[in-house]
Amino acid sequence: FEPKNIGPSVNTNFSEYYPTITVDGNTLLFTRRLVEFQGENKREQEDFYVTHQIDKAWSRSYPMPKNVNTPYNEGAPSISPDGKKLIFVACTDESGVDYGANRQGKGSCDLFVTEQIGKLWSNPVNLPGKVNSTHWETQPSLSADGKTLYFIRGLRGKDYDTKNTDIYVSQRKPNGKWTVAKRLSDVVNTPKSEESVHIHPDGRTL
């Protein structure tokens, strides 16, 4: 296996990571960490960028609209197979409660969802159901049929080791809400950190 740089239309002098791709392989969405300077003050924040494969080459990447990208951090996207739904992570500011952009959350970092309607993306909302908590939810991976969601949860609080992150799973009910997230067994999770979960399109390989 010899990985190749995807090229300057996507990669920049900033950091690009957490890619997610549509099932046809033609749309790639990823996180870019932008660095801004205001005088001597350095500020970093994460936004989403999109690129399309045209004639076996990737188009110049462009940012998602401002109702999805905000001055706050958005990261770790997981796009549905048809490219019409996006589940991603949004985090609070330093206060621990303000998600910005009229977003409501349950604490720390939460999973949010937005859907493409025509050429527009809906205003993101906290993922409906029982996935989010006062703890840290991040790095979602949506199954090929859109019915199962794997993600990382880091427990927060004085009684928890913040370096111990585990993989959790939730199922989408017919009404569109997600079930109470369950921690995967100790066959997968350990007292150490599990991160960057990804469910293969076959639904059997994690």
Biotite code that builds the C-alpha atoms (Angstrom):
import biotite.structure as struc

atoms = struc.array([
    struc.Atom([0.000, 0.000, 0.000], chain_id="A", res_id=1, res_name="PHE", atom_name="CA", element="C"),
    struc.Atom([1.541, 3.281, -1.142], chain_id="A", res_id=2, res_name="GLU", atom_name="CA", element="C"),
    struc.Atom([-0.548, 6.300, -0.113], chain_id="A", res_id=3, res_name="PRO", atom_name="CA", element="C"),
    struc.Atom([-0.315, 9.306, -2.425], chain_id="A", res_id=4, res_name="LYS", atom_name="CA", element="C"),
    struc.Atom([-0.877, 12.955, -1.638], chain_id="A", res_id=5, res_name="ASN", atom_name="CA", element="C"),
    struc.Atom([-4.343, 13.895, -2.895], chain_id="A", res_id=6, res_name="ILE", atom_name="CA", element="C"),
    struc.Atom([-2.942, 17.144, -4.318], chain_id="A", res_id=7, res_name="GLY", atom_name="CA", element="C"),
    struc.Atom([-2.956, 20.931, -3.805], chain_id="A", res_id=8, res_name="PRO", atom_name="CA", element="C"),
    struc.Atom([-6.612, 21.315, -4.730], chain_id="A", res_id=9, res_name="SER", atom_name="CA", element="C"),
    struc.Atom([-7.430, 19.703, -1.358], chain_id="A", res_id=10, res_name="VAL", atom_name="CA", element="C"),
    struc.Atom([-4.310, 19.843, 0.805], chain_id="A", res_id=11, res_name="ASN", atom_name="CA", element="C"),
    struc.Atom([-2.922, 23.161, 2.013], chain_id="A", res_id=12, res_name="THR", atom_name="CA", element="C"),
    struc.Atom([-0.422, 24.406, 4.581], chain_id="A", res_id=13, res_name="ASN", atom_name="CA", element="C"),
    struc.Atom([-3.239, 23.978, 7.131], chain_id="A", res_id=14, res_name="PHE", atom_name="CA", element="C"),
    struc.Atom([-4.144, 20.619, 8.662], chain_id="A", res_id=15, res_name="SER", atom_name="CA", element="C"),
    struc.Atom([-6.729, 18.503, 6.796], chain_id="A", res_id=16, res_name="GLU", atom_name="CA", element="C"),
    struc.Atom([-8.151, 15.398, 8.484], chain_id="A", res_id=17, res_name="TYR", atom_name="CA", element="C"),
    struc.Atom([-11.224, 13.266, 9.309], chain_id="A", res_id=18, res_name="TYR", atom_name="CA", element="C"),
    struc.Atom([-12.318, 12.666, 5.694], chain_id="A", res_id=19, res_name="PRO", atom_name="CA", element="C"),
    struc.Atom([-15.702, 11.171, 4.830], chain_id="A", res_id=20, res_name="THR", atom_name="CA", element="C"),
    struc.Atom([-16.760, 10.115, 1.344], chain_id="A", res_id=21, res_name="ILE", atom_name="CA", element="C"),
    struc.Atom([-20.055, 9.387, -0.417], chain_id="A", res_id=22, res_name="THR", atom_name="CA", element="C"),
    struc.Atom([-20.748, 5.830, -1.562], chain_id="A", res_id=23, res_name="VAL", atom_name="CA", element="C"),
    struc.Atom([-20.130, 6.716, -5.222], chain_id="A", res_id=24, res_name="ASP", atom_name="CA", element="C"),
    struc.Atom([-16.656, 7.937, -4.286], chain_id="A", res_id=25, res_name="GLY", atom_name="CA", element="C"),
    struc.Atom([-17.132, 11.327, -5.953], chain_id="A", res_id=26, res_name="ASN", atom_name="CA", element="C"),
    struc.Atom([-17.698, 13.711, -3.021], chain_id="A", res_id=27, res_name="THR", atom_name="CA", element="C"),
    struc.Atom([-15.203, 14.101, -0.210], chain_id="A", res_id=28, res_name="LEU", atom_name="CA", element="C"),
    struc.Atom([-15.898, 16.158, 2.899], chain_id="A", res_id=29, res_name="LEU", atom_name="CA", element="C"),
    struc.Atom([-13.243, 16.822, 5.523], chain_id="A", res_id=30, res_name="PHE", atom_name="CA", element="C"),
    struc.Atom([-12.162, 19.021, 8.429], chain_id="A", res_id=31, res_name="THR", atom_name="CA", element="C"),
    struc.Atom([-9.644, 21.818, 7.994], chain_id="A", res_id=32, res_name="ARG", atom_name="CA", element="C"),
    struc.Atom([-8.034, 23.532, 10.970], chain_id="A", res_id=33, res_name="ARG", atom_name="CA", element="C"),
    struc.Atom([-7.723, 27.214, 10.122], chain_id="A", res_id=34, res_name="LEU", atom_name="CA", element="C"),
    struc.Atom([-5.192, 29.461, 11.822], chain_id="A", res_id=35, res_name="VAL", atom_name="CA", element="C"),
    struc.Atom([-5.859, 33.180, 12.092], chain_id="A", res_id=36, res_name="GLU", atom_name="CA", element="C"),
    struc.Atom([-3.682, 35.896, 13.568], chain_id="A", res_id=37, res_name="PHE", atom_name="CA", element="C"),
    struc.Atom([-5.100, 39.021, 15.203], chain_id="A", res_id=38, res_name="GLN", atom_name="CA", element="C"),
    struc.Atom([-1.981, 40.993, 15.953], chain_id="A", res_id=39, res_name="GLY", atom_name="CA", element="C"),
    struc.Atom([0.204, 38.672, 18.002], chain_id="A", res_id=40, res_name="GLU", atom_name="CA", element="C"),
    struc.Atom([-2.745, 36.508, 19.068], chain_id="A", res_id=41, res_name="ASN", atom_name="CA", element="C"),
    struc.Atom([-3.081, 33.156, 17.320], chain_id="A", res_id=42, res_name="LYS", atom_name="CA", element="C"),
    struc.Atom([-6.546, 31.621, 16.946], chain_id="A", res_id=43, res_name="ARG", atom_name="CA", element="C"),
    struc.Atom([-7.342, 28.155, 15.599], chain_id="A", res_id=44, res_name="GLU", atom_name="CA", element="C"),
    struc.Atom([-10.739, 26.797, 14.611], chain_id="A", res_id=45, res_name="GLN", atom_name="CA", element="C"),
    struc.Atom([-12.134, 23.937, 12.542], chain_id="A", res_id=46, res_name="GLU", atom_name="CA", element="C"),
    struc.Atom([-14.420, 24.144, 9.501], chain_id="A", res_id=47, res_name="ASP", atom_name="CA", element="C"),
    struc.Atom([-15.737, 21.756, 6.848], chain_id="A", res_id=48, res_name="PHE", atom_name="CA", element="C"),
    struc.Atom([-14.572, 21.756, 3.250], chain_id="A", res_id=49, res_name="TYR", atom_name="CA", element="C"),
    struc.Atom([-15.884, 19.821, 0.237], chain_id="A", res_id=50, res_name="VAL", atom_name="CA", element="C"),
    struc.Atom([-14.269, 18.591, -2.971], chain_id="A", res_id=51, res_name="THR", atom_name="CA", element="C"),
    struc.Atom([-15.667, 16.625, -5.935], chain_id="A", res_id=52, res_name="HIS", atom_name="CA", element="C"),
    struc.Atom([-13.926, 14.105, -8.168], chain_id="A", res_id=53, res_name="GLN", atom_name="CA", element="C"),
    struc.Atom([-14.239, 15.137, -11.807], chain_id="A", res_id=54, res_name="ILE", atom_name="CA", element="C"),
    struc.Atom([-12.466, 13.183, -14.561], chain_id="A", res_id=55, res_name="ASP", atom_name="CA", element="C"),
    struc.Atom([-10.391, 11.344, -11.918], chain_id="A", res_id=56, res_name="LYS", atom_name="CA", element="C"),
    struc.Atom([-9.137, 14.589, -10.393], chain_id="A", res_id=57, res_name="ALA", atom_name="CA", element="C"),
    struc.Atom([-10.331, 16.380, -7.241], chain_id="A", res_id=58, res_name="TRP", atom_name="CA", element="C"),
    struc.Atom([-11.776, 19.859, -7.651], chain_id="A", res_id=59, res_name="SER", atom_name="CA", element="C"),
    struc.Atom([-10.574, 22.787, -5.577], chain_id="A", res_id=60, res_name="ARG", atom_name="CA", element="C"),
    struc.Atom([-12.101, 22.437, -2.130], chain_id="A", res_id=61, res_name="SER", atom_name="CA", element="C"),
    struc.Atom([-14.602, 24.983, -0.871], chain_id="A", res_id=62, res_name="TYR", atom_name="CA", element="C"),
    struc.Atom([-16.125, 25.650, 2.568], chain_id="A", res_id=63, res_name="PRO", atom_name="CA", element="C"),
    struc.Atom([-19.588, 24.500, 3.549], chain_id="A", res_id=64, res_name="MET", atom_name="CA", element="C"),
    struc.Atom([-22.154, 27.311, 4.014], chain_id="A", res_id=65, res_name="PRO", atom_name="CA", element="C"),
    struc.Atom([-22.033, 29.584, 7.049], chain_id="A", res_id=66, res_name="LYS", atom_name="CA", element="C"),
    struc.Atom([-25.086, 28.043, 8.700], chain_id="A", res_id=67, res_name="ASN", atom_name="CA", element="C"),
    struc.Atom([-22.960, 24.875, 9.023], chain_id="A", res_id=68, res_name="VAL", atom_name="CA", element="C"),
    struc.Atom([-19.500, 26.391, 9.413], chain_id="A", res_id=69, res_name="ASN", atom_name="CA", element="C"),
    struc.Atom([-19.335, 28.914, 12.252], chain_id="A", res_id=70, res_name="THR", atom_name="CA", element="C"),
    struc.Atom([-16.606, 30.786, 14.168], chain_id="A", res_id=71, res_name="PRO", atom_name="CA", element="C"),
    struc.Atom([-16.784, 27.828, 16.575], chain_id="A", res_id=72, res_name="TYR", atom_name="CA", element="C"),
    struc.Atom([-15.321, 24.354, 15.983], chain_id="A", res_id=73, res_name="ASN", atom_name="CA", element="C"),
    struc.Atom([-17.017, 21.885, 13.633], chain_id="A", res_id=74, res_name="GLU", atom_name="CA", element="C"),
    struc.Atom([-15.232, 18.604, 13.008], chain_id="A", res_id=75, res_name="GLY", atom_name="CA", element="C"),
    struc.Atom([-15.198, 14.861, 12.368], chain_id="A", res_id=76, res_name="ALA", atom_name="CA", element="C"),
    struc.Atom([-18.032, 14.693, 9.792], chain_id="A", res_id=77, res_name="PRO", atom_name="CA", element="C"),
    struc.Atom([-19.801, 11.500, 8.724], chain_id="A", res_id=78, res_name="SER", atom_name="CA", element="C"),
    struc.Atom([-21.803, 11.802, 5.522], chain_id="A", res_id=79, res_name="ILE", atom_name="CA", element="C"),
    struc.Atom([-24.673, 9.519, 4.560], chain_id="A", res_id=80, res_name="SER", atom_name="CA", element="C"),
    struc.Atom([-24.176, 7.227, 1.526], chain_id="A", res_id=81, res_name="PRO", atom_name="CA", element="C"),
    struc.Atom([-26.302, 9.477, -0.703], chain_id="A", res_id=82, res_name="ASP", atom_name="CA", element="C"),
    struc.Atom([-24.507, 12.627, 0.474], chain_id="A", res_id=83, res_name="GLY", atom_name="CA", element="C"),
    struc.Atom([-27.741, 14.232, 1.699], chain_id="A", res_id=84, res_name="LYS", atom_name="CA", element="C"),
    struc.Atom([-27.256, 14.032, 5.459], chain_id="A", res_id=85, res_name="LYS", atom_name="CA", element="C"),
    struc.Atom([-24.279, 15.015, 7.567], chain_id="A", res_id=86, res_name="LEU", atom_name="CA", element="C"),
    struc.Atom([-23.652, 14.098, 11.203], chain_id="A", res_id=87, res_name="ILE", atom_name="CA", element="C"),
    struc.Atom([-20.809, 16.016, 12.793], chain_id="A", res_id=88, res_name="PHE", atom_name="CA", element="C"),
    struc.Atom([-19.348, 17.310, 16.040], chain_id="A", res_id=89, res_name="VAL", atom_name="CA", element="C"),
    struc.Atom([-19.781, 20.824, 17.400], chain_id="A", res_id=90, res_name="ALA", atom_name="CA", element="C"),
    struc.Atom([-18.255, 22.015, 20.657], chain_id="A", res_id=91, res_name="CYS", atom_name="CA", element="C"),
    struc.Atom([-18.892, 24.817, 23.103], chain_id="A", res_id=92, res_name="THR", atom_name="CA", element="C"),
    struc.Atom([-16.725, 27.848, 23.649], chain_id="A", res_id=93, res_name="ASP", atom_name="CA", element="C"),
    struc.Atom([-14.652, 28.251, 26.792], chain_id="A", res_id=94, res_name="GLU", atom_name="CA", element="C"),
    struc.Atom([-17.823, 28.715, 28.889], chain_id="A", res_id=95, res_name="SER", atom_name="CA", element="C"),
    struc.Atom([-18.777, 25.088, 28.308], chain_id="A", res_id=96, res_name="GLY", atom_name="CA", element="C"),
    struc.Atom([-22.388, 25.943, 27.373], chain_id="A", res_id=97, res_name="VAL", atom_name="CA", element="C"),
    struc.Atom([-22.405, 28.187, 24.298], chain_id="A", res_id=98, res_name="ASP", atom_name="CA", element="C"),
    struc.Atom([-22.411, 26.334, 20.967], chain_id="A", res_id=99, res_name="TYR", atom_name="CA", element="C"),
    struc.Atom([-23.081, 29.515, 18.978], chain_id="A", res_id=100, res_name="GLY", atom_name="CA", element="C"),
    struc.Atom([-25.197, 29.887, 15.846], chain_id="A", res_id=101, res_name="ALA", atom_name="CA", element="C"),
    struc.Atom([-28.447, 29.317, 17.785], chain_id="A", res_id=102, res_name="ASN", atom_name="CA", element="C"),
    struc.Atom([-27.381, 25.737, 18.526], chain_id="A", res_id=103, res_name="ARG", atom_name="CA", element="C"),
    struc.Atom([-28.480, 23.991, 21.675], chain_id="A", res_id=104, res_name="GLN", atom_name="CA", element="C"),
    struc.Atom([-26.404, 21.220, 23.201], chain_id="A", res_id=105, res_name="GLY", atom_name="CA", element="C"),
    struc.Atom([-26.121, 19.083, 26.305], chain_id="A", res_id=106, res_name="LYS", atom_name="CA", element="C"),
    struc.Atom([-22.548, 19.863, 27.271], chain_id="A", res_id=107, res_name="GLY", atom_name="CA", element="C"),
    struc.Atom([-18.942, 19.714, 26.059], chain_id="A", res_id=108, res_name="SER", atom_name="CA", element="C"),
    struc.Atom([-19.023, 18.396, 22.455], chain_id="A", res_id=109, res_name="CYS", atom_name="CA", element="C"),
    struc.Atom([-22.226, 17.011, 20.914], chain_id="A", res_id=110, res_name="ASP", atom_name="CA", element="C"),
    struc.Atom([-23.279, 15.371, 17.659], chain_id="A", res_id=111, res_name="LEU", atom_name="CA", element="C"),
    struc.Atom([-25.384, 17.507, 15.325], chain_id="A", res_id=112, res_name="PHE", atom_name="CA", element="C"),
    struc.Atom([-27.135, 16.748, 12.041], chain_id="A", res_id=113, res_name="VAL", atom_name="CA", element="C"),
    struc.Atom([-27.877, 18.772, 8.903], chain_id="A", res_id=114, res_name="THR", atom_name="CA", element="C"),
    struc.Atom([-29.665, 17.706, 5.711], chain_id="A", res_id=115, res_name="GLU", atom_name="CA", element="C"),
    struc.Atom([-29.283, 18.888, 2.138], chain_id="A", res_id=116, res_name="GLN", atom_name="CA", element="C"),
    struc.Atom([-32.532, 20.233, 0.702], chain_id="A", res_id=117, res_name="ILE", atom_name="CA", element="C"),
    struc.Atom([-32.065, 21.157, -2.931], chain_id="A", res_id=118, res_name="GLY", atom_name="CA", element="C"),
    struc.Atom([-28.794, 23.072, -3.027], chain_id="A", res_id=119, res_name="LYS", atom_name="CA", element="C"),
    struc.Atom([-29.059, 24.275, 0.574], chain_id="A", res_id=120, res_name="LEU", atom_name="CA", element="C"),
    struc.Atom([-28.170, 22.676, 3.909], chain_id="A", res_id=121, res_name="TRP", atom_name="CA", element="C"),
    struc.Atom([-30.606, 22.931, 6.801], chain_id="A", res_id=122, res_name="SER", atom_name="CA", element="C"),
    struc.Atom([-29.610, 24.630, 10.034], chain_id="A", res_id=123, res_name="ASN", atom_name="CA", element="C"),
    struc.Atom([-27.894, 21.932, 12.131], chain_id="A", res_id=124, res_name="PRO", atom_name="CA", element="C"),
    struc.Atom([-29.770, 20.587, 15.156], chain_id="A", res_id=125, res_name="VAL", atom_name="CA", element="C"),
    struc.Atom([-28.694, 18.465, 18.099], chain_id="A", res_id=126, res_name="ASN", atom_name="CA", element="C"),
    struc.Atom([-28.968, 14.828, 17.021], chain_id="A", res_id=127, res_name="LEU", atom_name="CA", element="C"),
    struc.Atom([-32.517, 13.750, 18.013], chain_id="A", res_id=128, res_name="PRO", atom_name="CA", element="C"),
    struc.Atom([-32.812, 11.015, 20.615], chain_id="A", res_id=129, res_name="GLY", atom_name="CA", element="C"),
    struc.Atom([-30.550, 9.671, 23.334], chain_id="A", res_id=130, res_name="LYS", atom_name="CA", element="C"),
    struc.Atom([-27.034, 9.910, 21.928], chain_id="A", res_id=131, res_name="VAL", atom_name="CA", element="C"),
    struc.Atom([-25.758, 13.175, 23.367], chain_id="A", res_id=132, res_name="ASN", atom_name="CA", element="C"),
    struc.Atom([-25.035, 13.707, 27.049], chain_id="A", res_id=133, res_name="SER", atom_name="CA", element="C"),
    struc.Atom([-23.129, 16.027, 29.378], chain_id="A", res_id=134, res_name="THR", atom_name="CA", element="C"),
    struc.Atom([-20.028, 14.061, 28.393], chain_id="A", res_id=135, res_name="HIS", atom_name="CA", element="C"),
    struc.Atom([-17.905, 14.382, 25.236], chain_id="A", res_id=136, res_name="TRP", atom_name="CA", element="C"),
    struc.Atom([-19.391, 12.868, 22.060], chain_id="A", res_id=137, res_name="GLU", atom_name="CA", element="C"),
    struc.Atom([-17.280, 12.944, 18.922], chain_id="A", res_id=138, res_name="THR", atom_name="CA", element="C"),
    struc.Atom([-16.020, 11.164, 15.779], chain_id="A", res_id=139, res_name="GLN", atom_name="CA", element="C"),
    struc.Atom([-19.284, 9.702, 14.404], chain_id="A", res_id=140, res_name="PRO", atom_name="CA", element="C"),
    struc.Atom([-19.362, 6.952, 11.789], chain_id="A", res_id=141, res_name="SER", atom_name="CA", element="C"),
    struc.Atom([-22.673, 6.226, 10.073], chain_id="A", res_id=142, res_name="LEU", atom_name="CA", element="C"),
    struc.Atom([-23.420, 2.791, 8.617], chain_id="A", res_id=143, res_name="SER", atom_name="CA", element="C"),
    struc.Atom([-24.110, 2.363, 4.904], chain_id="A", res_id=144, res_name="ALA", atom_name="CA", element="C"),
    struc.Atom([-27.853, 1.915, 5.490], chain_id="A", res_id=145, res_name="ASP", atom_name="CA", element="C"),
    struc.Atom([-27.991, 4.999, 7.733], chain_id="A", res_id=146, res_name="GLY", atom_name="CA", element="C"),
    struc.Atom([-29.542, 3.052, 10.621], chain_id="A", res_id=147, res_name="LYS", atom_name="CA", element="C"),
    struc.Atom([-26.555, 2.527, 12.932], chain_id="A", res_id=148, res_name="THR", atom_name="CA", element="C"),
    struc.Atom([-24.240, 5.151, 14.348], chain_id="A", res_id=149, res_name="LEU", atom_name="CA", element="C"),
    struc.Atom([-20.902, 4.468, 16.017], chain_id="A", res_id=150, res_name="TYR", atom_name="CA", element="C"),
    struc.Atom([-19.083, 7.258, 17.850], chain_id="A", res_id=151, res_name="PHE", atom_name="CA", element="C"),
    struc.Atom([-16.576, 8.053, 20.574], chain_id="A", res_id=152, res_name="ILE", atom_name="CA", element="C"),
    struc.Atom([-17.587, 9.122, 24.075], chain_id="A", res_id=153, res_name="ARG", atom_name="CA", element="C"),
    struc.Atom([-15.184, 10.512, 26.636], chain_id="A", res_id=154, res_name="GLY", atom_name="CA", element="C"),
    struc.Atom([-16.564, 10.629, 30.176], chain_id="A", res_id=155, res_name="LEU", atom_name="CA", element="C"),
    struc.Atom([-16.119, 13.981, 31.893], chain_id="A", res_id=156, res_name="ARG", atom_name="CA", element="C"),
    struc.Atom([-15.947, 14.795, 35.604], chain_id="A", res_id=157, res_name="GLY", atom_name="CA", element="C"),
    struc.Atom([-13.621, 14.445, 38.574], chain_id="A", res_id=158, res_name="LYS", atom_name="CA", element="C"),
    struc.Atom([-14.362, 10.718, 38.912], chain_id="A", res_id=159, res_name="ASP", atom_name="CA", element="C"),
    struc.Atom([-13.383, 9.922, 35.306], chain_id="A", res_id=160, res_name="TYR", atom_name="CA", element="C"),
    struc.Atom([-10.096, 9.501, 33.487], chain_id="A", res_id=161, res_name="ASP", atom_name="CA", element="C"),
    struc.Atom([-10.354, 11.933, 30.591], chain_id="A", res_id=162, res_name="THR", atom_name="CA", element="C"),
    struc.Atom([-7.859, 9.843, 28.601], chain_id="A", res_id=163, res_name="LYS", atom_name="CA", element="C"),
    struc.Atom([-10.266, 6.894, 28.552], chain_id="A", res_id=164, res_name="ASN", atom_name="CA", element="C"),
    struc.Atom([-12.472, 7.213, 25.481], chain_id="A", res_id=165, res_name="THR", atom_name="CA", element="C"),
    struc.Atom([-14.661, 4.336, 24.285], chain_id="A", res_id=166, res_name="ASP", atom_name="CA", element="C"),
    struc.Atom([-16.713, 3.372, 21.250], chain_id="A", res_id=167, res_name="ILE", atom_name="CA", element="C"),
    struc.Atom([-20.504, 3.562, 21.598], chain_id="A", res_id=168, res_name="TYR", atom_name="CA", element="C"),
    struc.Atom([-23.324, 2.583, 19.244], chain_id="A", res_id=169, res_name="VAL", atom_name="CA", element="C"),
    struc.Atom([-26.899, 3.783, 18.709], chain_id="A", res_id=170, res_name="SER", atom_name="CA", element="C"),
    struc.Atom([-29.725, 2.693, 16.391], chain_id="A", res_id=171, res_name="GLN", atom_name="CA", element="C"),
    struc.Atom([-32.061, 4.994, 14.467], chain_id="A", res_id=172, res_name="ARG", atom_name="CA", element="C"),
    struc.Atom([-35.712, 4.340, 15.223], chain_id="A", res_id=173, res_name="LYS", atom_name="CA", element="C"),
    struc.Atom([-38.503, 4.635, 12.599], chain_id="A", res_id=174, res_name="PRO", atom_name="CA", element="C"),
    struc.Atom([-39.419, 8.082, 13.975], chain_id="A", res_id=175, res_name="ASN", atom_name="CA", element="C"),
    struc.Atom([-35.908, 9.352, 13.197], chain_id="A", res_id=176, res_name="GLY", atom_name="CA", element="C"),
    struc.Atom([-34.707, 9.510, 16.800], chain_id="A", res_id=177, res_name="LYS", atom_name="CA", element="C"),
    struc.Atom([-31.673, 7.610, 18.031], chain_id="A", res_id=178, res_name="TRP", atom_name="CA", element="C"),
    struc.Atom([-31.731, 5.066, 20.851], chain_id="A", res_id=179, res_name="THR", atom_name="CA", element="C"),
    struc.Atom([-29.801, 5.305, 24.115], chain_id="A", res_id=180, res_name="VAL", atom_name="CA", element="C"),
    struc.Atom([-26.165, 4.851, 23.175], chain_id="A", res_id=181, res_name="ALA", atom_name="CA", element="C"),
    struc.Atom([-24.550, 1.628, 24.390], chain_id="A", res_id=182, res_name="LYS", atom_name="CA", element="C"),
    struc.Atom([-20.866, 1.085, 25.048], chain_id="A", res_id=183, res_name="ARG", atom_name="CA", element="C"),
    struc.Atom([-19.337, -1.709, 22.980], chain_id="A", res_id=184, res_name="LEU", atom_name="CA", element="C"),
    struc.Atom([-18.068, -4.655, 25.000], chain_id="A", res_id=185, res_name="SER", atom_name="CA", element="C"),
    struc.Atom([-14.578, -5.118, 26.409], chain_id="A", res_id=186, res_name="ASP", atom_name="CA", element="C"),
    struc.Atom([-13.793, -7.240, 23.369], chain_id="A", res_id=187, res_name="VAL", atom_name="CA", element="C"),
    struc.Atom([-13.389, -3.846, 21.640], chain_id="A", res_id=188, res_name="VAL", atom_name="CA", element="C"),
    struc.Atom([-13.047, -1.234, 24.381], chain_id="A", res_id=189, res_name="ASN", atom_name="CA", element="C"),
    struc.Atom([-10.189, -1.156, 26.865], chain_id="A", res_id=190, res_name="THR", atom_name="CA", element="C"),
    struc.Atom([-9.141, 1.023, 29.830], chain_id="A", res_id=191, res_name="PRO", atom_name="CA", element="C"),
    struc.Atom([-7.087, 2.965, 27.254], chain_id="A", res_id=192, res_name="LYS", atom_name="CA", element="C"),
    struc.Atom([-8.304, 5.302, 24.502], chain_id="A", res_id=193, res_name="SER", atom_name="CA", element="C"),
    struc.Atom([-10.334, 4.082, 21.531], chain_id="A", res_id=194, res_name="GLU", atom_name="CA", element="C"),
    struc.Atom([-10.663, 6.737, 18.839], chain_id="A", res_id=195, res_name="GLU", atom_name="CA", element="C"),
    struc.Atom([-11.422, 7.379, 15.156], chain_id="A", res_id=196, res_name="SER", atom_name="CA", element="C"),
    struc.Atom([-14.025, 4.628, 14.823], chain_id="A", res_id=197, res_name="VAL", atom_name="CA", element="C"),
    struc.Atom([-15.148, 3.692, 11.316], chain_id="A", res_id=198, res_name="HIS", atom_name="CA", element="C"),
    struc.Atom([-17.774, 1.171, 10.256], chain_id="A", res_id=199, res_name="ILE", atom_name="CA", element="C"),
    struc.Atom([-17.051, -0.447, 6.889], chain_id="A", res_id=200, res_name="HIS", atom_name="CA", element="C"),
    struc.Atom([-19.847, -0.394, 4.295], chain_id="A", res_id=201, res_name="PRO", atom_name="CA", element="C"),
    struc.Atom([-20.212, -4.157, 4.818], chain_id="A", res_id=202, res_name="ASP", atom_name="CA", element="C"),
    struc.Atom([-21.604, -3.378, 8.304], chain_id="A", res_id=203, res_name="GLY", atom_name="CA", element="C"),
    struc.Atom([-19.438, -6.126, 9.827], chain_id="A", res_id=204, res_name="ARG", atom_name="CA", element="C"),
    struc.Atom([-15.941, -4.662, 9.915], chain_id="A", res_id=205, res_name="THR", atom_name="CA", element="C"),
    struc.Atom([-15.125, -1.954, 12.472], chain_id="A", res_id=206, res_name="LEU", atom_name="CA", element="C"),
])
